[in-house]
Amino acid sequence: MTFEGLDPRTPVLVGVGQSSERIGEPGYRRLSPVELAAAAVREAFADTGADPARVAAAVDTVAGVRQFEISAPGVPAPLGRSTNYPRSVAGRVGADPGRAILEVAGGQAPQHLVNELAATIAAGSSRVALVVGSEAISTVRHLAGAEDRPDFRETVEGDLEDRGHGLEGMVSPFLAAHGLAGAPSQYALLDNARRARLGQTRQEYAAGMGALFAPFTRIAAANPHAAAPVERGPAELVTPTGGNRLIAEPYTRYLVAREKVNQGAAVLLMSVAGARRLGVPGEKWVFLHGHADLRERDLLDRADLSRGPASVMAAGHALDLAGIGVEDLRAIDLYSCFPIAVSNICDGLGLAADDPRGLTVTGGLPFFGGAGNNYSAHAIAEIVQRLRARPGSYGMVGANGGMLSKYSVGVYSTTPAGWRQDRSAALQAEIDAWPAVRQAVRADGWGTIETYTVRHRRDGTRFGIVIGRLEADGRRFLATTADGDEETLALLGDGEPIGRRVHARSFEFGNRVTAGDAGTGG
């Protein structure tokens, strides 16, 4: 297809921008999340090659990626926050959109918004749409107790389509009561299940995680926007030390997403007609050839805790829609909050962990930085620039949210292509029809370990989390070890616990698991 043959409503990415700062380095300005976002938007407007003022005036939709501070109820904002983040950013850059969106939480958000707003443009309901997100967690934590701390509070009028937190099925009192209030423990359960499926020892699997992420550190070390631009070797990443403490086995700190960042990113989409009207040169245009948005079953409903088939299905469908295979991709960025988020897609698509093309264009969440939900906006920005440098090539962004729960994918190229409708709704109906595993909310009796992790607190104490199956009826249960139960911790901490026999007992406060049947919980 040629540019001339394009439908005027065809969506196209025309501008991307990033901003960042690091505490203690020259130029550090203590920017708020809104200011970081505005800086990225200005970069995106300039990146179009058109008049930034005209571009700003043409924005009819602004969609904000939900910040960490507003991603769950009751999260504090020590320096304050905006009452209307998208419109705060729009006001800083001279835009006055008719529609403002605050997306649900999850790392899928940037790619999902690109997919959604591209469809809205193709339908004629929007002409110029802006996706923007930012975090200033590093600054907030650094200055929260300072006497001269800045005030990030803003009250902004105007309509806001607030879509809520979107945490249903991923956060619950039951999960929290059993140590699963945070992401590291839940992902650790998945990675340990994968290790057992592959038949690897702890040492073999740790070496594989280090080998997977070491190339990411090289990319981060060369990225001016990276929060931790330090190249590290495979062994260094997985060896526990004072600076690389165990978080939730098998994860050390270097293997988990880095939340202390000051970063912003923006992506600007237009219709082909809008791009022509505003004078955006054709060499700036990047097309969304394939896209998909799917959601996995809730954690305890999943048939196989070592895999995330919905995520793989989303990636495969986006490639199919683009009419290419994984071998045709020139640039790839796979969401990397934890190793299994990458290895799951590699397993499903047949990608090698040491693929010479690389599996990140930013440096990945543990090294580039990945707080909150906006990481993949940076990945999209990097992909767009790489594809412009190699016209006709293809790139893919895989964006993950929740607990390997929500996955959004985009396949991009400068090659002209009309809008293609995806089949995500039909595929989601298929996923929702998969049978759920029967569960025992109150677990009593003997069972076998299906997967596990050991959580390490900062004070040096630890406790185990087990997902198992009851011998009596095969129902799945969730349980933790009791305080001071060194016998069960020893079972979980050495050799292969998966498949071992344990005893579960229910209490008012939740289920406890022991290596024998004498435990009383606590």
Order of alpha helices (4+ residues) and beta strands (2+ residues): beta-alpha-alpha-beta-alpha-beta-alpha-beta-alpha-beta-alpha-alpha-alpha-alpha-beta-beta-beta-alpha-beta-alpha-beta-alpha-alpha-beta-beta-alpha-beta-beta-beta-alpha-beta-beta
